[in-house]
Amino acid sequence: MTAAERRALLQQLETRFLAHAVRHPGVAWTDVQTLLTRRPSLLETVHRMESSGGEPDVLVLPDGALAMVDCSAESPAGRRSLCYDEAARTGRKEAAPASSAAEMAADMGVALMTEEEYHALQQVGAFDRKTSSWLATPAPLRALGGALFGDRRYDRVFIYHNGAPSYYAVRGFRGVLRL
């Protein structure tokens, strides 16, 4: 990223931060900006989140940590039509997608949201009303071939399961970047 791109991204993030204060009560933008500018790799990752449609913003996670999370109304458009992970993708007999949620998240430098983080996000807004998002799946469930995803329907948050190799045009993932 050039210096001008960094400045533009920080301005965009600040504007979003100020417009959605309910997502990060008691957090000052100057503190977030300091965290992002001290570690250029964080800002690069946030740029990847932004450029793939994530609309990242600060969220106070259930454990009290600050993180940049994807706050787009729907699962980020640049990260849909993905199965859960590499094993699911390579195990498909036909029509395998180009990537998976876990692979793309790792390439971007983010983690998939956990169930707890997804619920925390849904407490500060209504997300995934028309889409769904893959969630970090516990190893025992994944070992049985399944994976978790969440969405909001009928003004309620649902966590479901699906076969990890499945993929749909409306299912993507939301990333978490702990600051």
KENUTOR-746525 format. One record per atom (N, C-alpha, C, O): residue in one letter; x, y, z; atom name. Coordinates in steps of 0.2 Angstrom, whole numbers. Each point is the difference from the previous one (the first is absolute). Example, Ala and Ser with C-alpha at 12.3 -4.5 7.8 and 13.67 -1.06 7.14 Angstrom:
BEGIN
PT   residu       u       v       w   atome
PT        A      66     -28      39       N
PT        A      -4       6       0      CA
PT        A       4       6       0       C
PT        A       5      -1       3       O
PT        S      -7       6      -7       N
PT        S       4       6       1      CA
PT        S      -4       5       3       C
PT        S       3       6       1       O
END
This chain:
BEGIN
PT   residu       u       v       w   atome
PT        M       4      -6       0       N
PT        M      -4       6       0      CA
PT        M       4       6       0       C
PT        M       6       0       3       O
PT        T      -8       5      -7       N
PT        T       4       6       0      CA
PT        T      -2       4       6       C
PT        T      -5      -1       4       O
PT        A       9       7      -2       N
PT        A      -2       4       6      CA
PT        A      -7       3      -1       C
PT        A      -4       1       4       O
PT        A       2       1     -11       N
PT        A      -6       3      -1      CA
PT        A      -6      -5       1       C
PT        A      -5       2       3       O
PT        E       6      -8      -5       N
PT        E      -5      -6       1      CA
PT        E      -1      -1       8       C
PT        E      -5      -1       2       O
PT        R      11       1       1       N
PT        R      -1      -1       8      CA
PT        R      -4       6       3       C
PT        R      -4      -2       4       O
PT        R       6       8      -6       N
PT        R      -4       6       3      CA
PT        R      -8      -1      -2       C
PT        R      -4       1       4       O
PT        A       3      -3     -10       N
PT        A      -7       0      -3      CA
PT        A      -4      -6       4       C
PT        A      -5       1       2       O
PT        L       9      -7      -1       N
PT        L      -3      -5       4      CA
PT        L      -1       2       7       C
PT        L      -6      -1       3       O
PT        L      10       4       0       N
PT        L      -1       2       7      CA
PT        L      -5       5       1       C
PT        L      -4       0       5       O
PT        Q       3       5     -10       N
PT        Q      -6       4       0      CA
PT        Q      -6      -3      -1       C
PT        Q      -5       1       4       O
PT        Q       5      -6      -8       N
PT        Q      -7      -4      -1      CA
PT        Q      -1      -4       6       C
PT        Q      -6       0       2       O
PT        L      11      -3       2       N
PT        L      -1      -4       6      CA
PT        L      -3       5       5       C
PT        L      -4      -2       4       O
PT        E       7       8      -3       N
PT        E      -2       5       5      CA
PT        E      -7       2      -1       C
PT        E      -4       0       5       O
PT        T       2       1     -11       N
PT        T      -7       2      -2      CA
PT        T      -5      -5       2       C
PT        T      -5       1       3       O
PT        R       7      -8      -4       N
PT        R      -4      -5       2      CA
PT        R      -1      -1       7       C
PT        R      -5      -1       3       O
PT        F      11       2       0       N
PT        F       1      -1       8      CA
PT        F      -5       5       3       C
PT        F      -3      -2       5       O
PT        L       3       8      -7       N
PT        L      -4       5       3      CA
PT        L      -7      -1      -1       C
PT        L      -4       2       4       O
PT        A       2      -4     -10       N
PT        A      -7      -1      -2      CA
PT        A      -3      -6       4       C
PT        A      -6      -1       0       O
PT        H      10      -4       3       N
PT        H      -3      -6       3      CA
PT        H       3      -1       7       C
PT        H       3      -5       1       O
PT        A      -3      10       3       N
PT        A       3       0       7      CA
PT        A      -3      -6       4       C
PT        A       3      -2       4       O
PT        V      -9       0      -5       N
PT        V      -3      -5       3      CA
PT        V       4      -7       0       C
PT        V       0      -4       4       O
PT        R       4       4      -9       N
PT        R       4      -6      -1      CA
PT        R       6      -1       4       C
PT        R       3      -5       2       O
PT        H      -1      11       1       N
PT        H       7       1       4      CA
PT        H      -1       5       6       C
PT        H       4       5       0       O
PT        P      -9      -6       4       N
PT        P      -1       5       6      CA
PT        P       7       1       4       C
PT        P       3      -5       2       O
PT        G      -2      11      -1       N
PT        G       6       2       4      CA
PT        G       7      -1      -3       C
PT        G       5       1       3       O
PT        V      -5      -2     -10       N
PT        V       6       0      -3      CA
PT        V       1       6      -4       C
PT        V      -4       3      -3       O
PT        A      10       0       3       N
PT        A       2       6      -4      CA
PT        A       3      -2      -6       C
PT        A       4      -4      -1       O
PT        W      -6       8      -4       N
PT        W       3      -1      -7      CA
PT        W       8       1       0       C
PT        W       3      -4      -3       O
PT        T      -1       9       7       N
PT        T       8       1       0      CA
PT        T       3      -6       3       C
PT        T       6      -2      -3       O
PT        D      -9      -2       7       N
PT        D       4      -6       3      CA
PT        D       0      -6      -6       C
PT        D       5      -3      -1       O
PT        V     -11       3      -3       N
PT        V       0      -5      -5      CA
PT        V       5       2      -6       C
PT        V       3      -4      -2       O
PT        Q      -3      10       1       N
PT        Q       4       3      -6      CA
PT        Q       8      -2       2       C
PT        Q       4      -2      -4       O
PT        T      -3       3      11       N
PT        T       7      -1       2      CA
PT        T       2      -8      -1       C
PT        T       5      -1      -2       O
PT        L     -10      -3       4       N
PT        L       1      -7      -1      CA
PT        L       1      -2      -7       C
PT        L       5      -4      -1       O
PT        L      -8       7      -3       N
PT        L       0      -2      -7      CA
PT        L       6       3      -4       C
PT        L       3      -3      -4       O
PT        T      -1       9       6       N
PT        T       6       3      -3      CA
PT        T       7      -2       3       C
PT        T       5       0      -3       O
PT        R      -5      -3       9       N
PT        R       6      -3       3      CA
PT        R       2      -6      -3       C
PT        R       6      -2      -1       O
PT        R     -11      -2      -2       N
PT        R       1      -6      -3      CA
PT        R      -2       0      -7       C
PT        R      -6      -2      -1       O
PT        P      10       4      -4       N
PT        P      -3       0      -7      CA
PT        P      -3      -6      -3       C
PT        P      -5       0      -4       O
PT        S       7      -6       7       N
PT        S      -3      -6      -2      CA
PT        S      -8       0       1       C
PT        S      -4      -3      -3       O
PT        L       2       6       9       N
PT        L      -7       0       2      CA
PT        L      -4       4      -5       C
PT        L      -5      -2      -2       O
PT        L       8       8       0       N
PT        L      -3       4      -5      CA
PT        L      -1      -3      -7       C
PT        L      -5       1      -3       O
PT        E      10      -5       1       N
PT        E       0      -4      -6      CA
PT        E      -6      -5       0       C
PT        E      -3      -1      -4       O
PT        T       3      -2      10       N
PT        T      -6      -5       1      CA
PT        T      -7       3       0       C
PT        T      -4      -2      -4       O
PT        V       4       8       7       N
PT        V      -7       4       0      CA
PT        V      -1       2      -7       C
PT        V      -6       0      -2       O
PT        H      11       2      -2       N
PT        H      -1       2      -7      CA
PT        H      -3      -6      -4       C
PT        H      -4       1      -4       O
PT        R       7      -7       5       N
PT        R      -3      -6      -3      CA
PT        R      -7      -1       2       C
PT        R      -4      -2      -4       O
PT        M       2       3      10       N
PT        M      -7      -1       2      CA
PT        M      -4       5      -3       C
PT        M      -6      -2      -3       O
PT        E       8       8       2       N
PT        E      -4       5      -3      CA
PT        E      -1      -1      -7       C
PT        E      -5       1      -3       O
PT        S      11      -3      -1       N
PT        S       0      -1      -7      CA
PT        S      -5      -6      -2       C
PT        S      -2       0      -6       O
PT        S       1      -4      10       N
PT        S      -4      -6      -1      CA
PT        S      -7       1       2       C
PT        S      -4      -5       0       O
PT        G       2      11       2       N
PT        G      -7       2       2      CA
PT        G      -2      -1       7       C
PT        G      -6       0       2       O
PT        G      11      -1       2       N
PT        G      -2      -1       7      CA
PT        G      -2       6       5       C
PT        G      -3      -1       5       O
PT        E       5       7      -7       N
PT        E      -2       6       3      CA
PT        E       2      -1       8       C
PT        E      -4       0       4       O
PT        P      11      -1      -3       N
PT        P       2      -1       7      CA
PT        P      -1       5       4       C
PT        P       1       6      -1       O
PT        D      -3      -7       8       N
PT        D       0       5       5      CA
PT        D       2      -4       6       C
PT        D       1      -6       1       O
PT        V       0      10       5       N
PT        V       2      -2       6      CA
PT        V      -6      -3       4       C
PT        V      -5       3       0       O
PT        L       6      -9       3       N
PT        L      -5      -3       4      CA
PT        L       4      -2       6       C
PT        L       5      -3       0       O
PT        V      -9       4       6       N
PT        V       3      -3       6      CA
PT        V      -3      -7       1       C
PT        V      -6      -1       0       O
PT        L      11      -4       0       N
PT        L      -2      -7       0      CA
PT        L      -2      -2       7       C
PT        L       1       3       5       O
PT        P      -4      -9      -5       N
PT        P      -3      -2       7      CA
PT        P       6      -1       5       C
PT        P      -2       1       6       O
PT        D       8      -2      -8       N
PT        D       5       0       5      CA
PT        D       3       6       2       C
PT        D       5       1       4       O
PT        G      -8       5      -7       N
PT        G       3       7       1      CA
PT        G       5       2      -4       C
PT        G       2       6       0       O
PT        A       0     -10      -5       N
PT        A       5       2      -5      CA
PT        A      -3       4      -5       C
PT        A      -6       0      -2       O
PT        L      11       5      -1       N
PT        L      -2       4      -6      CA
PT        L       1      -4      -6       C
PT        L       6      -3       0       O
PT        A     -10       3      -5       N
PT        A       2      -3      -6      CA
PT        A      -4       4      -6       C
PT        A      -5       3       1       O
PT        M       8      -3      -7       N
PT        M      -3       2      -6      CA
PT        M      -4      -6      -2       C
PT        M       3      -6      -1       O
PT        V      -9       7      -1       N
PT        V      -4      -5      -2      CA
PT        V      -4       2      -6       C
PT        V      -1       6      -1       O
PT        D      -1     -11      -4       N
PT        D      -4       2      -5      CA
PT        D      -7       2       2       C
PT        D      -4      -4       3       O
PT        C       2      10      -5       N
PT        C      -7       3       3      CA
PT        C      -4       1      -6       C
PT        C      -5       4       0       O
PT        S       6      -6      -6       N
PT        S      -4       1      -6      CA
PT        S      -7      -3       2       C
PT        S       0      -5       3       O
PT        A      -5       7      -6       N
PT        A      -7      -2       2      CA
PT        A      -1      -7      -2       C
PT        A      -3      -4       4       O
PT        E       6       2     -10       N
PT        E       0      -7      -2      CA
PT        E       7      -3       0       C
PT        E       5       4       0       O
PT        S      -4     -11       0       N
PT        S       6      -3      -1      CA
PT        S       4       3      -5       C
PT        S      -3       1      -6       O
PT        P       9       1       7       N
PT        P       4       4      -5      CA
PT        P       0      -3      -7       C
PT        P       1      -6      -1       O
PT        A      -3      10      -4       N
PT        A      -2      -2      -7      CA
PT        A       7      -3      -3       C
PT        A      -1      -5      -4       O
PT        G       6       7       6       N
PT        G       7      -3      -3      CA
PT        G       2      -6       3       C
PT        G       5      -3      -2       O
PT        R      -9       0       6       N
PT        R       2      -6       4      CA
PT        R      -6      -5       1       C
PT        R      -1      -2       5       O
PT        R      -2       1     -11       N
PT        R      -6      -5       0      CA
PT        R       1      -5      -5       C
PT        R       5       0      -3       O
PT        S      -9      -5       3       N
PT        S       0      -6      -4      CA
PT        S       7      -4       2       C
PT        S       3      -2      -4       O
PT        L      -2       1      11       N
PT        L       5      -4       2      CA
PT        L      -2      -5       4       C
PT        L      -5       0       4       O
PT        C       8      -6      -4       N
PT        C      -1      -5       5      CA
PT        C       4       1       6       C
PT        C       3       6       0       O
PT        Y      -3     -10       5       N
PT        Y       3       2       7      CA
PT        Y       7       0       0       C
PT        Y       3       6       2       O
PT        D       1     -11      -4       N
PT        D       7       0       1      CA
PT        D       3      -4      -6       C
PT        D      -3      -2      -5       O
PT        E      10       2       5       N
PT        E       3      -3      -6      CA
PT        E      -2      -8       0       C
PT        E      -1      -2      -6       O
PT        A       1      -1      11       N
PT        A      -2      -7       0      CA
PT        A      -7      -1      -3       C
PT        A      -1      -5      -4       O
PT        A      -3       9       5       N
PT        A      -7       0      -3      CA
PT        A       0       1      -7       C
PT        A      -3      -3      -4       O
PT        R       7       8       2       N
PT        R       1       2      -7      CA
PT        R       3      -5      -4       C
PT        R      -2      -2      -6       O
PT        T       8      -1       8       N
PT        T       4      -5      -4      CA
PT        T      -4      -6       0       C
PT        T       1      -5      -4       O
PT        G      -5       3       9       N
PT        G      -4      -6       0      CA
PT        G      -6       0      -4       C
PT        G      -3      -5      -1       O
PT        R       1      10      -2       N
PT        R      -6       0      -5      CA
PT        R       2      -3      -6       C
PT        R       6       0      -3       O
PT        K     -11      -5       1       N
PT        K       2      -3      -6      CA
PT        K      -1       4      -6       C
PT        K       3      -2      -6       O
PT        E      -7       7       6       N
PT        E      -1       4      -6      CA
PT        E      -2       7       2       C
PT        E      -3       1       6       O
PT        A       3       4     -10       N
PT        A      -2       7       1      CA
PT        A       3       3       7       C
PT        A      -3       3       3       O
PT        A      10      -4      -2       N
PT        A       3       3       6      CA
PT        A       0       7      -1       C
PT        A       2       3      -6       O
PT        P      -3       1      11       N
PT        P       1       8      -1      CA
PT        P       8       1       0       C
PT        P       4      -4       1       O
PT        A      -3      10      -3       N
PT        A       7       2      -1      CA
PT        A       4       0       7       C
PT        A       6      -1       0       O
PT        S     -10       3       5       N
PT        S       3       0       7      CA
PT        S      -5      -2       5       C
PT        S      -5      -2      -1       O
PT        S       7       3       8       N
PT        S      -4      -2       5      CA
PT        S       0       6       5       C
PT        S       4       4       0       O
PT        A      -9      -4       5       N
PT        A       0       5       5      CA
PT        A       6       0       4       C
PT        A       3       6       1       O
PT        A      -1     -11       1       N
PT        A       6      -1       5      CA
PT        A       6       2      -4       C
PT        A       5       4       3       O
PT        E      -4      -6      -9       N
PT        E       6       2      -4      CA
PT        E       0       7      -2       C
PT        E       6       3       1       O
PT        M     -11       0      -3       N
PT        M       0       7      -1      CA
PT        M       1       4       6       C
PT        M       3       5       0       O
PT        A      -6      -7       5       N
PT        A       1       4       7      CA
PT        A       8       0       2       C
PT        A       2       5       1       O
PT        A       1     -11      -2       N
PT        A       7      -1       2      CA
PT        A       4       5      -5       C
PT        A       5       3       2       O
PT        D      -7      -3      -9       N
PT        D       4       4      -4      CA
PT        D      -1       7       1       C
PT        D       5       4      -1       O
PT        M     -11      -2       4       N
PT        M      -1       7       2      CA
PT        M       3       2       6       C
PT        M       2       6       1       O
PT        G       0     -11       3       N
PT        G       2       2       7      CA
PT        G      -5       1       5       C
PT        G       2       3       6       O
PT        V      -8      -6      -7       N
PT        V      -5       0       5      CA
PT        V      -2      -7       2       C
PT        V       2      -5      -3       O
PT        A      -6       5       9       N
PT        A      -3      -6       2      CA
PT        A      -8       0      -2       C
PT        A      -3       5       0       O
PT        L       0     -11      -1       N
PT        L      -7       0       0      CA
PT        L      -3       1       6       C
PT        L       3      -1       6       O
PT        M      -9       5      -6       N
PT        M      -3       1       6      CA
PT        M      -2      -6       4       C
PT        M      -2      -5      -3       O
PT        T       2       5      10       N
PT        T      -3      -5       4      CA
PT        T      -7       1       1       C
PT        T      -3       5      -2       O
PT        E      -1     -10       5       N
PT        E      -7       1       1      CA
PT        E      -1       6       5       C
PT        E      -4       4      -1       O
PT        E       9      -4       6       N
PT        E      -1       6       5      CA
PT        E       1       6      -3       C
PT        E      -4       5       1       O
PT        E       9      -4      -6       N
PT        E       1       6      -3      CA
PT        E      -5       2      -5       C
PT        E      -2       6       0       O
PT        Y      -1     -11      -3       N
PT        Y      -6       1      -5      CA
PT        Y      -6       3       4       C
PT        Y      -3       5      -2       O
PT        H       2      -8       8       N
PT        H      -6       2       4      CA
PT        H       2       8       3       C
PT        H      -5       4       0       O
PT        A      11      -3       1       N
PT        A       2       7       3      CA
PT        A      -1       5      -6       C
PT        A      -3       5       1       O
PT        L       4      -7      -7       N
PT        L      -1       4      -6      CA
PT        L      -7       2      -1       C
PT        L      -2       5      -1       O
PT        Q      -2     -11       2       N
PT        Q      -7       1      -1      CA
PT        Q      -4       4       5       C
PT        Q      -5       2      -1       O
PT        Q       9      -1       7       N
PT        Q      -3       4       5      CA
PT        Q       0       7      -1       C
PT        Q      -3       5       3       O
PT        V       8      -3      -8       N
PT        V       1       7      -2      CA
PT        V      -3       2      -6       C
PT        V       1       6      -3       O
PT        G      -5     -10      -1       N
PT        G      -3       1      -6      CA
PT        G      -3      -6      -3       C
PT        G       0      -6       3       O
PT        A      -3       7      -8       N
PT        A      -3      -6      -4      CA
PT        A       4      -2      -6       C
PT        A       0       4      -5       O
PT        F       3     -10       5       N
PT        F       5      -2      -5      CA
PT        F      -3      -6      -3       C
PT        F      -3      -4       3       O
PT        D       5       3      -9       N
PT        D      -2      -7      -4      CA
PT        D      -7      -1       0       C
PT        D      -2      -6       2       O
PT        R      -2      11      -4       N
PT        R      -7      -1      -1      CA
PT        R      -2      -4      -6       C
PT        R      -5      -3      -1       O
PT        K      10       3      -4       N
PT        K      -2      -3      -6      CA
PT        K       6      -5      -2       C
PT        K      -1      -4      -5       O
PT        T       6       4       9       N
PT        T       6      -4      -2      CA
PT        T       2      -4       7       C
PT        T      -4       0       5       O
PT        S       9      -4      -5       N
PT        S       2      -3       6      CA
PT        S       8       0       0       C
PT        S       3       1      -6       O
PT        S       0      -3      11       N
PT        S       7       1       1      CA
PT        S       2      -7       4       C
PT        S      -2      -2       5       O
PT        W       8      -1      -8       N
PT        W       3      -5       3      CA
PT        W       3       2       6       C
PT        W       2       6       1       O
PT        L      -2     -10       4       N
PT        L       3       1       7      CA
PT        L       5      -5       2       C
PT        L       0      -5      -3       O
PT        A       5       7       7       N
PT        A       5      -4       2      CA
PT        A      -4      -6       4       C
PT        A      -4       1       4       O
PT        T       6      -7      -6       N
PT        T      -3      -6       1      CA
PT        T       4      -4       5       C
PT        T       6      -2      -1       O
PT        P      -9      -1       7       N
PT        P       4      -4       4      CA
PT        P       3      -6      -3       C
PT        P      -4      -3      -4       O
PT        A      10       1       6       N
PT        A       3      -6      -4      CA
PT        A      -4      -6       0       C
PT        A       0      -4      -5       O
PT        P      -4       2      11       N
PT        P      -4      -6       0      CA
PT        P      -5       0      -6       C
PT        P      -1      -5      -3       O
PT        L      -2      10       3       N
PT        L      -6       1      -6      CA
PT        L       4       0      -6       C
PT        L      -3      -4      -5       O
PT        R       8       7       4       N
PT        R       3       0      -7      CA
PT        R       3      -7      -2       C
PT        R       0      -2      -6       O
PT        A       2      -2      11       N
PT        A       3      -6      -1      CA
PT        A      -6      -5      -2       C
PT        A       1      -5      -4       O
PT        L      -7       7       5       N
PT        L      -6      -4      -2      CA
PT        L      -2       2      -7       C
PT        L      -5      -2      -3       O
PT        G       8       7       0       N
PT        G      -2       3      -7      CA
PT        G      -4       6       0       C
PT        G      -2       2      -5       O
PT        G       0       0      11       N
PT        G      -4       6       0      CA
PT        G       4       7       1       C
PT        G       5       0       2       O
PT        A      -9       5      -2       N
PT        A       2       7       1      CA
PT        A      -5       4       2       C
PT        A      -6      -1      -2       O
PT        L       7       7       6       N
PT        L      -5       4       2      CA
PT        L      -1       6      -4       C
PT        L       5       3      -3       O
PT        F     -11       0       3       N
PT        F      -1       7      -3      CA
PT        F      -6       3       3       C
PT        F      -4      -3       3       O
PT        G       4      10      -4       N
PT        G      -5       3       4      CA
PT        G      -3       5      -5       C
PT        G       2       2      -5       O
PT        D      -9       0       7       N
PT        D      -3       6      -4      CA
PT        D      -5       2       5       C
PT        D      -1      -2       6       O
PT        R      -3       7      -8       N
PT        R      -5       3       3      CA
PT        R      -7       0      -4       C
PT        R       0       3      -5       O
PT        R      -5      -6       8       N
PT        R      -6      -1      -4      CA
PT        R      -6       2       6       C
PT        R       1      -2       5       O
PT        Y      -6       5      -7       N
PT        Y      -6       1       4      CA
PT        Y       3       3       6       C
PT        Y      -3      -1       6       O
PT        D       7       6      -6       N
PT        D       3       4       5      CA
PT        D       3      -4       6       C
PT        D       0       1       6       O
PT        R       3      -7      -8       N
PT        R       3      -5       4      CA
PT        R       7      -2      -3       C
PT        R       0      -2      -6       O
PT        V       5       1      10       N
PT        V       6      -3      -2      CA
PT        V       0      -8       0       C
PT        V      -2      -2       6       O
PT        F       4      -1     -11       N
PT        F       0      -7       0      CA
PT        F       7      -3      -2       C
PT        F       3       3      -4       O
PT        I      -1      -8       8       N
PT        I       6      -3      -2      CA
PT        I      -2      -7      -2       C
PT        I      -4      -4       3       O
PT        Y       6       2      -9       N
PT        Y      -1      -6      -4      CA
PT        Y       6      -4      -1       C
PT        Y       6       2       2       O
PT        H      -7      -8      -5       N
PT        H       5      -4      -2      CA
PT        H      -1      -2      -7       C
PT        H      -6       0      -3       O
PT        N      11      -2      -1       N
PT        N       0      -2      -7      CA
PT        N       6      -4      -1       C
PT        N       5       0       4       O
PT        G      -5      -4      -9       N
PT        G       6      -4      -2      CA
PT        G       5       5      -2       C
PT        G      -2       5      -4       O
PT        A       8      -6       6       N
PT        A       5       5      -1      CA
PT        A       2       1      -8       C
PT        A       2       5      -2       O
PT        P      -3     -10      -2       N
PT        P       1       1      -7      CA
PT        P      -5       4      -4       C
PT        P       1       2      -5       O
PT        S      -7      -1       9       N
PT        S      -5       4      -4      CA
PT        S       2       7      -1       C
PT        S       4       3       4       O
PT        Y      -7       0      -9       N
PT        Y       1       8      -1      CA
PT        Y      -6       2      -4       C
PT        Y      -3      -3      -4       O
PT        Y       2      10       6       N
PT        Y      -6       3      -3      CA
PT        Y       2       7      -2       C
PT        Y       4       3       3       O
PT        A      -8       0      -8       N
PT        A       2       7      -2      CA
PT        A      -1       5       6       C
PT        A       2       5      -1       O
PT        V      -6      -7       6       N
PT        V      -2       5       5      CA
PT        V       4      -1       6       C
PT        V      -1       3       5       O
PT        R       5      -8      -5       N
PT        R       4      -2       7      CA
PT        R       7       2      -1       C
PT        R       4      -2      -5       O
PT        G      -1       6       9       N
PT        G       7       2       0      CA
PT        G       2       0       7       C
PT        G      -1      -5       4       O
PT        F       6       9      -2       N
PT        F       2       0       7      CA
PT        F       2       7       2       C
PT        F       1       5      -4       O
PT        R      -1      -4      11       N
PT        R       2       7       3      CA
PT        R       6      -1       4       C
PT        R       1      -5       3       O
PT        G       4       9      -4       N
PT        G       6       0       3      CA
PT        G       1       4       6       C
PT        G      -4       4       2       O
PT        V       8      -7       3       N
PT        V       2       4       6      CA
PT        V       7       1       0       C
PT        V       4      -5      -1       O
PT        L      -2      11       2       N
PT        L       7       2       1      CA
PT        L       1       3       7       C
PT        L      -2       6       1       O
PT        R       5     -10       4       N
PT        R       1       3       7      CA
PT        R       5       5      -1       C
PT        R       6      -1      -3       O
PT        L      -7       7       7       N
PT        L       5       5       0      CA
PT        L       4      -1       7       C
PT        L       4       5       1       O
END
